[in-house]
Amino acid sequence: MKTLPRAALLAATTLALTSSLLPSVQASSEQVPRTVLDVRDLDQGEPPALAWTERTAGRTVVHGPDGTTTPVPNNVVELAPMGSGYVVQTALNRPTTVRWIGADGTPGRREWRTGAGLAVSPLGSVVAFAGRRGRVWTIDQEGDRVFRFNPVPVTGTAHAAVVAGENCKEGEGDPGTGCSIAVNGPRRAFYTTSHGIVDRVPRLRQVTTGRARWIGGITSFSEMGSCSTMMRRLSVKWSTCDNQLGDIALDNGHVIGTPAYADGFGPTTLDLLSMTDGSTVRSFTHSRTGHSATYFEEVWEDAGHVLVVTYQEGEWAVVRLGVDGSMEYAVAPRRGSMDRAFPFQLQTR
């Protein structure tokens, strides 16, 4: 899954809780391998192994990992493959809406007014979204099945965060089918299930990540930053006040750690944390000389590599970051302004 957009997350996490009772394990700065996030003059690598959008000359297309292209609206802000097409969320100075689009760009019959963000199950079989008055939906199969869940008790607009389960239709497939959707409200995180159960997510004020039996998010937020916790089977494994928790690797080995306090145009440091204890395995840092990038849209491409959309010195690119500290272009740089919408976006996982 991909985490809630930073602007929506910051607006939603205005309450602070104590996290002094939560275990915290972090590697010392002397032990952490570091790579400066200077993305000038990198080698060109393979294109992304997941779907991504490119906006050029007023036209936006989705590039599939198989080389296909699909036209989509220019105001797409999130997308996730589904069946023969994509679930897309559109916004950018318009109401935020979700709909399914076929491989040829033909839109589905329905659309939904939603909050920011899509949530995707670990294998990509289910895409969830939420909206006003805590309403929650999922799309699965070929994009032709939509399920509505019992709403969560939030005021304002809800935001889908995590999907657990690959089939939301009770009674289908192997025993134990069904799904659960974690949803963020303005003040609290809840979950709603295909069994009809609605309850609070234990310990977390805001859910920011999850995969399979893992779920993580913010326990406190203040002007000084935030503290986050990672849980497995709803049991606390570790916590940190150094990072917010982002996308979890496909093998559940690592999790992306973004700065604990988000401010400015974009972050300039990114940590890769061990899922075992939260220690930092690799840190991508800013340069003291000023020659370093900001990044957005961070998502795991495979168990050893993260894709990020970067901006540095007037150029946008998609860069592949390795757990081993390597960096290369997945999409070559192109000139662009920081005042406009990103020219590249990565699929939600």
C-alpha positions in Angstrom: 0.0 0.0 0.0 1.0 3.5 -0.4 0.7 6.0 2.6 -1.8 8.8 2.9 -0.6 11.9 1.1 1.5 14.1 3.5 -0.8 17.1 3.4 -3.8 15.1 4.3 -1.9 13.2 7.0 -0.6 16.3 8.7 -4.0 17.9 8.7 -5.4 14.7 10.2 -2.9 14.3 13.0 -3.4 17.3 15.3 -3.7 15.5 18.6 -0.6 14.3 20.6 -0.4 11.2 22.7 2.4 10.0 24.9 4.4 7.1 23.5 6.8 6.6 26.4 5.5 3.1 27.0 6.3 1.9 23.5 9.6 0.1 22.9 12.1 1.9 20.7 15.1 0.5 18.9 17.2 2.6 16.6 20.7 2.1 15.2 23.2 4.8 16.2 24.1 7.3 13.5 27.7 6.0 13.4 26.5 2.5 12.4 24.2 3.5 9.6 25.5 3.4 6.0 24.7 6.7 4.3 24.2 7.7 0.7 23.9 11.4 -0.3 20.6 11.8 -2.3 22.3 13.7 -5.2 20.6 12.4 -8.3 22.6 14.3 -10.9 24.3 12.3 -13.6 23.2 8.8 -12.6 23.3 5.8 -14.8 20.2 4.9 -16.7 18.6 1.6 -15.5 15.6 -0.4 -16.5 12.1 1.3 -16.6 9.9 0.9 -13.5 8.6 -2.7 -13.0 5.3 -1.2 -11.9 2.8 1.2 -13.4 3.6 4.9 -13.6 2.1 8.0 -15.2 3.8 10.6 -17.4 2.3 14.0 -18.1 3.6 15.7 -21.3 2.1 18.6 -23.4 -1.3 18.4 -21.7 -1.6 14.7 -22.1 -1.2 12.0 -19.4 -0.7 8.3 -20.0 -0.1 5.3 -17.7 2.9 3.2 -18.6 2.3 -0.4 -17.7 5.2 -2.7 -16.7 4.5 -4.7 -19.9 5.1 -1.6 -22.1 1.4 -0.7 -22.8 0.1 2.8 -22.4 -3.3 3.9 -21.3 -4.6 7.5 -21.6 -6.0 8.9 -18.3 -7.2 12.4 -17.1 -4.5 15.0 -16.5 -5.6 15.4 -12.9 -4.9 11.8 -11.8 -3.2 11.8 -8.4 -3.3 8.0 -7.5 -3.7 4.8 -9.5 -3.7 1.1 -9.0 -3.8 -1.7 -11.5 -7.1 -3.6 -11.4 -8.1 -6.3 -13.9 -7.6 -5.1 -17.4 -7.4 -1.5 -16.4 -6.8 0.8 -13.5 -8.5 2.3 -10.5 -7.7 6.0 -10.6 -8.2 8.9 -8.3 -8.5 12.4 -9.7 -8.2 15.8 -7.9 -6.0 18.9 -8.5 -8.3 21.8 -7.9 -11.4 19.6 -8.4 -13.4 17.4 -6.1 -11.5 14.2 -5.3 -13.1 11.3 -7.1 -12.4 7.6 -7.9 -13.4 5.5 -10.9 -12.2 2.5 -12.9 -10.6 3.1 -16.4 -10.2 0.4 -19.0 -6.9 -0.4 -20.8 -8.0 1.8 -23.7 -8.8 4.7 -21.4 -12.6 4.2 -21.4 -14.1 5.2 -18.0 -16.3 2.9 -16.1 -20.0 3.6 -15.5 -19.7 5.0 -11.9 -17.5 7.3 -9.9 -17.3 8.1 -6.2 -16.5 11.3 -4.3 -13.8 10.4 -1.9 -11.0 11.5 0.5 -7.4 11.5 -0.6 -5.7 8.2 -1.1 -6.2 4.6 -2.3 -5.4 1.5 -0.3 -4.3 -1.7 -2.1 -4.2 -5.3 -0.8 -0.7 -6.9 -0.7 -1.3 -8.9 -3.9 -3.2 -6.1 -5.6 -6.5 -7.9 -5.8 -8.5 -5.3 -3.9 -8.4 -1.5 -4.0 -10.2 0.5 -1.3 -11.3 4.1 -1.0 -13.3 6.1 1.6 -15.3 9.3 1.6 -17.6 11.6 3.5 -19.4 10.4 6.7 -17.0 7.5 6.9 -18.2 5.6 3.9 -15.9 2.9 2.5 -15.9 0.9 -0.7 -13.7 -1.7 -2.5 -13.3 -2.6 -6.1 -12.0 -6.0 -7.1 -11.9 -8.6 -10.0 -12.1 -6.9 -13.4 -13.1 -3.6 -11.8 -16.8 -4.7 -12.1 -17.5 -5.6 -8.5 -17.9 -2.8 -5.9 -18.6 -3.6 -2.3 -19.8 -1.1 0.3 -18.8 -1.5 3.9 -20.3 -0.4 7.2 -19.2 3.2 7.6 -16.6 4.1 10.3 -17.7 6.7 12.9 -15.8 9.8 11.8 -16.8 13.4 11.1 -15.7 15.0 7.9 -14.0 12.9 5.2 -12.3 9.5 5.7 -9.2 8.3 4.0 -8.5 4.6 3.1 -5.1 3.5 4.4 -4.6 -0.3 4.4 -6.4 -3.4 3.0 -5.9 -6.8 4.6 -7.3 -9.7 2.5 -7.5 -10.4 -1.2 -11.2 -11.1 -1.5 -13.9 -9.0 0.1 -16.8 -11.3 -0.9 -17.7 -13.6 2.0 -18.0 -17.3 1.2 -15.9 -17.3 -2.0 -12.7 -19.2 -2.6 -10.7 -20.8 0.1 -11.9 -20.8 3.8 -11.2 -17.6 5.6 -11.9 -15.2 2.8 -13.0 -11.7 3.6 -11.2 -8.4 4.1 -10.6 -5.6 6.5 -10.0 -1.9 5.6 -8.1 0.5 7.9 -9.5 4.0 7.5 -8.2 7.3 8.9 -10.6 10.0 10.1 -9.6 13.5 11.2 -8.8 12.4 14.8 -8.7 8.6 14.9 -8.1 5.4 12.9 -10.8 2.7 12.5 -11.3 -0.5 10.6 -14.3 -1.9 8.9 -14.6 -5.5 7.7 -16.5 -7.6 5.3 -18.0 -9.4 8.3 -19.7 -6.1 9.3 -17.4 -5.3 12.2 -16.4 -1.7 12.8 -13.9 -0.8 15.6 -10.9 1.4 16.4 -7.4 0.4 15.3 -5.6 -0.2 18.6 -2.9 2.2 19.7 -2.7 4.2 16.4 -4.1 7.6 15.9 -3.4 7.4 12.1 -2.5 4.3 10.1 0.3 5.0 7.6 1.3 1.6 6.3 0.4 -2.1 6.4 1.0 -5.4 4.7 -0.4 -8.8 5.6 -0.2 -9.1 9.4 1.8 -5.9 9.8 0.3 -2.5 10.4 2.0 0.7 11.5 1.2 4.4 12.0 1.4 7.5 14.2 0.8 7.4 17.9 1.5 11.0 18.6 2.0 14.2 16.7 3.1 17.7 17.8 4.9 20.8 16.6 8.1 18.9 17.5 7.4 15.9 15.2 5.7 12.6 15.5 6.2 9.1 17.0 5.2 5.9 15.2 4.7 2.3 16.0 4.9 -1.0 14.1 2.6 -3.8 15.1 2.3 -7.5 14.0 -1.0 -9.2 14.7 -1.8 -6.0 16.6 1.1 -6.6 19.0 3.6 -3.8 19.3 7.0 -4.8 17.9 8.9 -1.5 18.0 8.4 2.3 17.8 10.3 5.3 16.7 10.2 9.1 17.0 12.8 9.5 14.2 10.5 8.5 11.3 7.0 8.2 9.9 6.4 4.8 8.5 5.9 4.4 4.7 5.6 1.5 2.3 6.6 -2.0 3.5 8.8 -4.1 1.2 7.2 -6.9 -0.7 9.0 -9.5 1.4 8.2 -7.7 4.7 11.9 -7.2 5.3 12.1 -3.4 5.3 9.9 -0.4 5.7 10.5 3.1 4.3 11.0 5.8 7.0 10.3 9.4 6.1 11.1 12.3 8.4 9.1 12.4 11.6 8.1 16.0 10.8 7.1 16.9 7.3 7.6 20.5 6.2 8.6 22.5 3.2 8.5 21.5 -0.5 9.5 17.9 0.2 11.8 15.7 2.3 15.5 15.4 1.7 16.2 12.3 3.8 14.9 8.8 3.5 15.7 5.8 5.8 15.2 2.1 5.1 14.3 0.4 8.4 14.4 -3.2 9.4 11.0 -4.7 10.1 12.5 -6.8 12.8 13.4 -4.0 15.2 13.1 -0.6 13.5 16.8 -0.1 13.2 18.1 1.9 10.2 19.6 -0.3 7.5 20.4 2.5 5.0 20.0 6.2 5.1 19.7 8.5 2.0 20.7 12.0 3.2 20.8 15.5 2.0 24.1 17.1 1.0 25.7 19.9 3.1 26.8 21.5 -0.1 23.2 21.9 -1.2 23.4 19.4 -4.2 20.7 17.0 -3.2 17.2 16.1 -4.2 13.7 16.2 -2.7 11.5 13.2 -3.3 7.9 12.1 -3.5 5.8 9.0 -4.3 8.1 6.6 -2.6 7.1 2.9 -3.2 8.9 -0.5 -3.2 9.6 -1.9 -6.6 10.8 -5.2 -5.3 12.3 -6.5 -2.1 15.6 -4.6 -2.6 14.7 -1.4 -4.4 12.5 1.7 -3.8 11.3 4.0 -6.5 10.9 7.7 -5.8 10.0 10.7 -7.9 12.7 13.3 -7.4 13.2 17.0 -8.0 16.7 18.5 -8.1 17.9 21.8 -9.7 14.9 22.1 -12.1 14.7 18.5 -13.2 12.2 15.7 -12.3 13.1 12.0 -12.5 12.1 8.6 -11.3 15.1 7.2 -9.3 15.7 3.6 -8.1 17.2 3.4 -4.7 18.8 0.2 -3.5 19.0 -1.2 0.0 22.7 -1.5 -0.8 22.9 2.3 -1.3 22.9 2.2 -5.1 21.0 4.9 -7.2 20.1 4.9 -10.9 17.4 6.5 -13.1 14.3 4.4 -13.8 12.9 7.3 -15.8 15.4 9.9 -17.2 15.3 13.5 -15.9 13.3 16.1 -17.7 13.1 19.9 -17.1 10.1 21.1 -15.1 8.9 23.6 -12.6 8.3 22.8 -8.9 5.2 25.0 -9.0 3.3 22.6 -11.2 1.9 19.1 -10.6 4.4 16.2 -10.7 5.1 15.0 -14.2 5.5 11.5 -12.9 3.5 9.4 -10.5 3.9 5.8 -9.3 1.2 3.3 -8.7 -0.1 2.7 -5.2 0.9 -0.5 -3.5 
